[in-house]
């Protein structure tokens, strides 16, 4: 019946979309995990930043005003004081059980500064006298003071041998909130959140767009777990056709520097079917570092043939799992 055919088609689109998302995740992870597996204690996530698993990250505005100049001069020790109820303070006390003088990994995200030698000091409050996590509950005794010793600057002028950028058709707001930390963890350099014919317009009314700070918090959550300090650069483009036709695409991702890839399920054998290939067969610009832009569509896939034609016109190679 028509109803059963519609349900089967809907299931097929859902299954193939999930498969494509796994494909892109596998590609990103395989590219980024090599150096991680080779260095159990620390690893080079970006070529300019030495990272270790887990890092306390701060916004430059959190550095005490009396120490603000040192962010640029790096001649004094920056200091951050977190309140007792800050999630990082609670994590330091209840999960890590940090004591005075312990060192942690830390960083400043916007300035892309990092250190593996930050020291902590508990500042007891109220009736608490001991400067250590409470014995029974493990709660913090008060505020947490962090001195950012040995800050180093990430060399953002150095070109990475590998760069992965992601053009993502906007998913459901709940799914986007779950995906953002993973995108940051995988080292995505550019994230373009775009509309598509099968993306409901009201998705752009999500709380993540009404309060951009929430979107940044999700990305920072992923960076904390990955140990990196470089936030993905985020662009929001509601009209995919306008973006593909604009000069902005060529400015951000020049054809002679980036391999452009669009992920989409394989069409059935048709006279006008697109030529699909596996991710391992993607052609990169010769004589250049491997830099790639991956376009991943909505749950129902990119619109055929209109959107796929636009991608093809702009030099995107179509990849599929089958």
N, C-alpha and C positions, 0 to 999 in steps of 0.2 A: 504494500500500500504506500501511498504518498507519505504518510506519517512515518512509517518504518524506514523508508528511504531517506527522509530528512534526518531522522535520528542517526542512521548509519553514517550519513555524510558529516553530521556534526561531530560524531565520535571520531571519524577519520581525521578531520581538521584538528581536533583537540590532540589526538595522539601524535600526529605529525608535527604539530607545533611544539609539544613537549620534547619530542625527539630532536628537533632542530636546536632548541635551547640547550639540551644536553650536549649536542655536537659543538656548539660554540663554547660551552663551559669546558669541554674536554680539550678543545684547542687552546684556550687561554691557560688552562691548568698545565697542560703538557709543556707549553712554552715557558711558563714561569716556575715550574716545580723543579726543573733540572738542577739549578744552583742551590735550591733549598735542600734537596735530598743529598747533595754532595757536601753540605755544611750543616751538621746537626745543631751546632751552637749558634751560628749566625750565617747570613746569606746575603748575596747581592741581589736585591729585588729590582731596583733600578741601578744602572751602572754608576750612578753618582751618590748612592746612599747605602751604607752598610746597615743592615737591619737585623734585629733579632725578634723572635716571637714575643708578642705583647709589648705595648709601649703606652705610657701615659702621655696623652696629647692635650695641648693647651692652645687656646686662642691667644695671640699676642696681647689682647686687651686684658687678659688675666694676670699678666706680669705686673707686679706692684709698680705704681707710677714712679717711685723713687729709683727704680732700677730700669726704667724704660729705655734709657739711652744705650744700655748695654746690648740691646737686641741688635743694633747695627754696629756698635763698636766692638762688642764681644770682649771688652777689657775688664768688665766686672761680672759678678755672678748674678744672673737673673733669679728672681725669687717669686714663687707662686704660693699663695696661701688659699687652701680649699676649705670651705665650711664643713662643719661636722656632718651635715646631711647630704653633702655632695656624693654622687654615686661613685666617684673615684676614691673618695675618702673611705667610704664603706667597703669598697673592694680591697683597698690597701689593708684595712683592719681585719675584715672577716674572712677574706679569701687568701690573701698573701701573708697576713700576720706580721706585718713589717714592724721593726723596732727602730728606735732612734739610731741614726747613723747608717742604716741599710741603704744600699744603692738600688736604683731602678732605671729602666730605660724610659726616656722622655723625649718630647719634641714639641716644636711650635709649628702648627700646620701651615699657616699662610706664609710665614717666613721660610719654611722648609729648613728649619734648624733641628738638629737631633743630637742626642748624647746617650751614652750607655753608662754614665757615671753620675747621674743626679742623686743627691742624698736627701733623706727625709728626716723630719723632726716633728714629733707630736707636741701640740700645744694644748695641755689639759684645760678643761673649762668646768665651771661650777664646782661641785664637791669633789670631783675627781682630782687626785693628786699625782698618781703615777702616769708618766708619759709613755703609756703602752696600751694596746688594746685590752679591753676589760676581760678579766679571766673567764667569767661564766658565759657571757653572751658573745664575746668577741667584737662588740661594738667599739667604734672609735672613741677615745677618751676626750676628744675635742677636735679642733681644727688640725689640718695637716699642712705643714710647711715643707716646700720642696725647693731646694737650691739646684739650679740647672748648671752644674759644673761641666766644663768641657764641651760646650755647644759647638757643633760643626755645621758648616753650611753645605747644603746639597748643591752640587755644581749643575745648575739647570741649563747651562750653556753646552754641556756635554751631551752629544747625541747618543741615545741608547741603541745598541745593536738590534734590539727588538722593541717594537712599539705596537700595541694593540689598541685600536679605537673602536667604539661600539655605537652604531646607530640603531636605536631601539624604538620600535613602534610602541607607543605608550600602553603598558598593561593596566590591569585593574589596580586601583590605588593600594589595596592591601598587598597584592603581589609585588608592586613596585617597592613598597616599604621593606619587603623581605629581600628583594634583589639588590638594592643599593649597597648594603654592606658587602655582599659577595662581589659586586662589581669593583668596589674599592680594593678588596682583598686581592683580587686577581691582577692588580696593577694596570687597569685600563687607564689610558692617558686622557682620552677625550670621550665624553658621553653625550650623544645627541638624542634627546627625547623628542620624538616626532609623532605627528598624527599620521593617519592612513585612512583609506576609505572604510575599513572595517573597525576603526577605533572610534567609539562614541565620544562626541565632543565634550560631554560632561566630565570625562576623565580629567580634563585640564582644570576642573574646578576643585580638584583634590586639596585637602589641607596641606599637602606637601608643597603645593604651588602658592597657596594663600600665605603660608609662612615658610619662605625659603630656608630659614634657619633650621627647620625640621629636616629638610632634605640634606642639608650639610651635616647635621648630627648623625644621620644614617650612614653617610659616607665615612665620617670620622669613626663611627663604631667599627666599621670594617677595617680601617687603617690601624686602629688600636690593636686588633687581633693579628694583623699581618706584620706589625712592627714598622710600617712605612710612615712617611710624613708628607707625601705628595698627594694632594687631593686631585681626583679627576676633574678636568675642566668640563663644566656642564653647559650645554646649550639647549634651549627649548625652541623647537620649530614646529608650529602647529600644522603647517601645510607642507607635506612631503614633496609635492610636485614643484612648488615654488622654490624649495631649498635645492632640489636637484637641478633646477634650471638656472639657479643664481650663480654668480661668480664666487660666492662665499664658499661653496663646496670645493672649487679648485684652489681657492686661497688656503683653506684649512688642510685639504688632502690632495695635493698635486698628483696628477697621474704618473709623473715621472719619478715619484717618491713612494707612493702608496699602491699596494694591491687593493683593489676595491672588490668586495665580495658581497653578494646577496644570498641569504639562506632561504630556500623555498623548497617544498616537496617536489619530487620529480613528476612532471606531467606524464600522462599516458602517451603511448606512441601516437603522435599526430603529425600531420604534414608540417605544421608550423610550430612544433615543439621546440623549446629552448634546449641548447646543449648544456647538460648538467655534468658536474664533475665532483670528485671527492675533495675534501679540504687539503689533502696531501698533494693534490695536483694543481693547486693554485699557482698562477704565474706571477712572480714578483718582478718589479723593474730591475733590469740587469745592472750590476755594478753598484747597487745601493744596499744599505742595511734593510733587513726585513721589517717593513712597516705595513700594517694592514688595517683596513676599515671594513668591519663586518656589519651588514645591515640585517637585522632580525625582525621579522614581521609580527603582526598581532596573532591572536589565537586562531583566527580563520585563515591566516596566511596573507601575503600580499595579493592585491587585486589582479586577476588575470583578465585581459592582457595589459591593461593600461599601465599599472604601476611597474610591472616587470619590464615593459617596453621602455619606460623612462630610465630604469636602472641600466638596461642594456645600452641605451643611447649614451649613457654617461660612463661607460667602461667598466660596469660591474660584472664580474664573473659569477655565474649561478652555481651554488654548491648544494648538495643534497646527501641524505643518507640512503636514499633508495626511492 
